[in-house]
Amino acid sequence: MGCYHLTMIDWSSCPAVEQDPERVSGAWVFRGTRVPVAALFENLEADASVHEFLEWFPGVTLAQAREVLEHAARSTLQAA
């Protein structure tokens, strides 16, 4: 899933993320952090594991990462 597909996902129904036009240029971020959702997918595409991502971005929880991945998978399946 290229990151360009992330803009096609309706993140507003995902409780693990939030968007604020005043933070990180309005990008969707993991709730309570400044870590963009796109960073997870970019790191996974670069062959990082979820656990590595969580080490590199300690404000993000495993539950949040799982919720984002599940939400993206559901959204992708609905769009197909």
Secondary structure by P-SEA (a helix, b strand, c coil): ccccccccccccccccccccccccccccccccccccaaaaaaaaaacccaaaaaaacccccaaaaaaaaaaaaaaaaaac
